Amino acid sequence: MRVRVLVAEDEVVLADTIGAGLRRYAMAVDVCNDGQGALDRLDLHAYDVAVLDRDLPGCSGDEVCRLMVDRRLPTRILILTAAGGIRDRVEGLGLGADDYLVKPFAFAELVARVQALARRSPVVEAPVLDAHGVVLDIPRHQVFRDGRLLDLSPKEFAVLSVLMQAGGRVVSAEQLLEKAWDENADPFTNAVRVAVMTLRKKLGSPALVHTVPRVGYRFGAP
């Protein structure tokens, strides 16, 4: 399903900026600012990629990385640090991290590295989904219906990708919140209903996103 990312960075502004930026690429992102917060979230959610600052307060990013490796979590690990020497890089990768990025960094490079790590996670999205005349191109973040390019918001794109990945099976509102939003989503909100409604409108006729009363939503022919 859609890529889910944990960002653990003690600089609050930087952490929030990374989170907001990755969400623009239709990723579900949870953000925390200390090591224990990262471990708590790893206990609750299955992440494709974890972006860890090495200098987290309390439980350091290094220790979080070691614990993830010891637990054999399938989550790919990208280490962030201000220390960019060769020895620092070797040490970081020696912890079991999959990649290493030195601050300051270009955001485009961070996105590219997260996307590359996500492709290496155990469950990999098909890069292009094609069904019922709809083509969803994940790398290019584009959606076409019958050859017509659609202007979808990141959230609409995420919802559509989850529904198409389900292959015609019904997806509950709770599952959409889990995959297309983040941990801060209010389970009592009508955000899912609104996103599905606007997505359905943009897809046009005949309708491809169907409501299954008291169960959820399904993508496909009537």
N, C-alpha and C positions, 0 to 999 in steps of 0.2 A: 504494500500500500504506500501511501505518501511518506516522504522522508520526515522523520522526527529527530530533532536535535536538542541536546542539552548543552547550554552555555554556562560554564562556571568561571566567573571572572570577578575579582574583588573590586575593580574599578567600576562603580555602579553605572556611570554614564557610558563607559565603553561597552559594558555588558548589555545595557539596554539598546545601544546603537547597533550592536551586532545582532541582537535578537530581532529588532525591527527590520534590519536590512535583509536577514535571511527569510523573514516572513514574506517579504516582497517577492521571493522566489517560490512561494506557495509551500514553504516548509512549516511544519508545526514546531515551535521553539519554546522551550522552558528555560528560564533564566534564574540563576542563583548567584550569591556573592561569597560563599564560603564552602569549604570542603564537606562539612557535615550535611549542608543543604544538598550538595551534589549526590552524596551517598543515599540520602533519604529519597530523592527522586529516582535514583537508579533502582531502588527497592520497589518503587511503585509502577514504573513505566519501562517499556522496552524501547530503547533508543537505537537509531541507526548509527548516529555519530555523537560523540561527546567532545566539545571544545573546552579544554581545561587549561586554565592559567596555572603555572607551576607554583606561584607564590600565594596560594589561597590561605586565608587565615584559618586557624584551628587545625584541621586536617589538611595538609598541603596537597597541591595538585599531584605531586609525585606519589604521595601515599594513596590518593584516590585511584591513580593509574595502577599502582601495584595491586590494590584490592580488586579492581576490575579484572585484571589479568588473573589473579589467584582464583577468582570466582568463575573464570572462563566465560565472562559475558561476551556475547557476540558483537557488542557495540564497538565501532571503530573509534579510535582515540586520536585527536589532533591536539598537540601541546602548543600553548601560547607562552612566550616568555620574552623578557627584555634581554636575556643573555644569549648572544648569537655566536659565540665562539665555537670552533670545531668540537672542543671537548664537551661543551654544554650540549651541543646537538647530539653527539654520540651518547652522552649520558641520558638525555631525554628519550632517545629511541631505545636505549638499553632497558628502560623501565618497562617496555612493552608497548609504547605508543606506536601508532601507525604512521604518523606524520608530525612535523614540527614546523612552526611558523614563528618568526622573530618579529617583535614589535619594534617600531611601528611597521605596519604592513598595509598593502593596498587591499581595499575591501574586495575588489574583483578577484584577487588571488585567493582570499579566504573562501569566497563562494565556490570557486573552481575546485579547491582542495576538499571542501565539504562534499560537494557533488561527486567528486571522484571516489572519496571514501564510502559514500552511500552506495555507489554502484558495486562496491566490494562486500557489502553487508550480505548476510545469508539470504534475505528475501530481496531480490532486485526487481525494480519496476521495469516492465517492458518500456523501451524508450519511446515507442509510438503505439498508441492504442487506436484501433480502427474497428468501429462497429456501427451498423445502422446509418451509414452515411456520415458519421462523425469521426473525425481524425483528431486525436489529441497528441500533440508532439511535445513530450516532456522536456527534452533538452532546449528546444527553442521557445518553450512556453507559449505555444500557439494552438488554437482550436479552429477547425474548419468544419462546416456542415455543407455537404454537397458542393465542396469547392469554395464556399464563401467563408472568409475569415471573420471570426466572431470576436467581439471586444469584451472579454470576460475580466472581472476583477480577480485578484489573487485568490480570494476566498471561493469565488464561483469556480475557478479553475481547479482548486483543491477538492471541492465537493464533487465535481464532475469526474476527476481522476479516481476518487474513491469508489464512486458508483460504477464507473466503467470497469475498474479492476475487479469488482464483485462478480462480473460475468453474468448479469441477469438475476443474481440472488438479491434478496431484500436486505437493505442496510438500515439498521435502526438509527433514530436520531442520536441516541447515546454513542453509537459507533462513529457517526459522523463527527460528533463533538470530540471524541478521542483522537480521530485521525486528522481532521481538518482544522481543528482549533488547538488550543494549548491548555495547560493545567488551570489557567485562570478563567476559563470559560464557565459561565454560570449555567449549571444543568437545567435551570428553570427558565432560561432565556428563550425567546422565540427566534434567535439568530439563525438556527438551522432552517426553520420554516421560511424565513425571509430570504435566505440565500438560495434555497431550492426554488422559491417562487420567481426570483429574478433570473436564475439560471434557466428555468423552464421557458420564460418569456424570451430570453435571448436565443435559445436554441430554435424557437419557432415551431411551426406546424409541419407535419403532425407531431404531437407531443411524444417525447422520449423518456421524460422523467415522470414516473407515476407514483402517486401516494397509495400505499397499502394501509388502509385504516387500522389504527391502533398497533401497527407493526413497524412501519418505516417507509423507505423509498426504494424504488427499483428503476434501473435504466434498461430500456429496450423497447421493443414493439409492444403495442397495446395487448 
